[in-house]
Amino acid sequence: MNFIVAVDGSESADRALEYALSMVEPLGATITIVHSVEPHVVVEGGEEPIAGVPTSGDHIVVESLEDAEARGEQVLEEARAQATEAGVDSTSELLYGNPVDALTSYATTTGADGVFVGHRGISKQYEGLAGSVAKELVERASCPVTVVR
């Protein structure tokens, strides 16, 4: 059995990884830890999230692909270390693009037995604008999805 654990560096993703490790270790299952590379859009100036593209003005800064990949590799490295410490065999994979599309495609292609994901990731401030990854995964995944709070 192989399960996918989606990580993004958030506390919620950390809890999803911890829960997945506790569930799969007794089964002798393996996990594939994935991170979807999608450069961050950072809003500068003001505390309020932008209401949409027309209101964004000059306040948007986009992270470079190289920086996003480096951030993703760091997140994966930390998660692999945690899996090793828990005694669970793991591999990792950088995915590219929208996390929902990348995760659902990867789960289908690899024939994953399930996906573990945190309830809210690092983009929770913009959930109303972009939609919830966890919610969309539950709707679109070809295998069971465990959403961890």
N, C-alpha and C positions, 0 to 999 in steps of 0.2 A: 504494500500500500504506500502511496505517496500523496502527501498533502502539500498545498501551496500556502505559504504565509506571506501576506503582503505587508511590507514595512515602509515607512516614510520618515522615520525619526521622531514621530510624535509619541506622547505618553500612551495614547490609545493603541497605537501599533505595538508598542512595547508590551502592553498587557495582552494583546492578541498573540504575540509570540510566546509569552510565558504560558498562556493557557494552552496553546497548540502543543508546546513541548510537554506539558503535563498530561495531555491526552494521548499523544502518539508514542511516548516513551514506553509505556506498558505494552503497547501493541507491537513494538519492534518496527514500527513504520518509519519511513524517511520523510523529510520535508525538503521542499525547494523554497528558499526564501527569495522573494522577488521585490524589486523596486522599479517603479515606472519612472523613467527619466522624462520629465516635462519641465522645462525651465520655468522657474517661479516668476510671477508678475508681482512686483513689489510696488505698493502705493506709497508715495512719499508725500508728506505734508498733511496734517490733520489726522484726527483719530477716527473719523467716520469712514466706513467702507464706501467705495464708489458705487453708485447706483446703476452704472452701465457705461458703455463706451463713450457716449456723448458727454458725460459728466466727468470723464477722467482727466481732460485737459493735459497739462504737462506733468502730471504726477505719476506716470507709470514708468517703471524701470524693469526691463526684462533681463533675467539671468542668462549668461551665455551657456551654450550646450556643454562646453568643456567643464564649466563650474558645476552644472547640474549633474554631469556624469561623475565628477569627483565627489560631490556630496552623496550621490547614490552609492558609490563604491564604499564610502566610509560607513554609511548606514548598513550596508550588507555585511561588511567586515565585522562590525560590532554584533550583529545578529548571529552570524556564523559562530563567533566566539561563544556566545550565550548557548547556542545549540550544542556545541562541543562540550561545554561545561556540564550540560544536562545529560550528556551521553546519547544524544540523538544524531544519527547520520543526516548530514544536510549538504545540499548544494545551493548555489545561488545564481541568480540571473538578473541582469539589467534588461528591462523591457523599455520600449520607447513609445511615447505618445500618450494620449488620454488614458489614465489608469484603468478606467472601466473597459474600454476597448481592448487594451493590451492584456489585462488580466483574464477577461472572458475568452479571448482568442487563445492565450497560452494554456489556460485550463482545458479547453477543448482539444487543442493540438496534442497536449501531453497525456490526455486521459486521466487527469487528476481525480483523486477520490474525494476531494473536498478543498475548500478554501477557507482560511481564517483571515479575518480583517478586523481592524479596529473600528469602533463606532464612529469616531470623528478623527480625521487626520489633521495635518498641518494647515490645511486650507479652510478650516471651519469658519473663519471670519467671512469667507465669500461663498458659503454654502448656498445661500439664496440665489446668488448670481450664477453659480456653476453647477449646482446640484450635488447630491450626496453620493460619493463613491460606493459606500456600503449599501445604500438603498438600491442603486442601479445594479450592483453585482448580484444582489438577491433576485432582482427581476430578470437578469439576463444570463446568468451563469448556467452552464450545462451540468453542473454538479452541485452538491449541497454547499451552502455558504454559512459559516458560523461567524456572527457579528459579535464582537467582544466589547463590552462597555468598560 
